[in-house]
């Protein structure tokens, strides 16, 4: 996604580890996992693995119909219009953004917004101060959302923070997003405890 500096929407910064960005951070334990294993573990813990698969009127070897196999619609929304529970296809986004690609959580996606807060700063704390506030808030909320602390998780987080211009215009929301470093996920990661 290209940087749109002419958009009316306020700008936000997405921070990522290892990138040469101001306030760069992503927390991860360095472990990897496949989402199918997580989903299987969730189903087994709910007793779903003992249930027979649902009956279908469509034969298993029937060809799919491209007209009905349409992926979920994706739309670009203002960075400060995302909410907890939204899913994004934002893996390629770095630096300042005004819009992010929103998609259905039931479709494969790059990240999920798991927490948000309004910055407690009354004056611009500087880029480092904003990043520190986001880091501390998102790390605390991560364990609440996922179910284990970041250092025990296979997932990572990043965050969107306001730029100074957005902060000065009273857009002070910090949004935390969780992602799987091994690729896209489907569904919510709430309570996966991994």
Secondary structure, DSSP 8 states (H G I E B T S, - for coil): ----TT-SS--EEEE-TTSS-TT---B--S----HHHHHHHHHHHTTGGGS-----SS-TT----TTT------EEEEGGG--TT-EE--TT--EEESEEEEE-TTS-BSEEEEEEEE---SS--HHHHHHHHHHHHHHHHHHHHHSS-GGG-SEEEEEEEE-HHHHHTT--EEEEEEEETTB-B-S--TT---
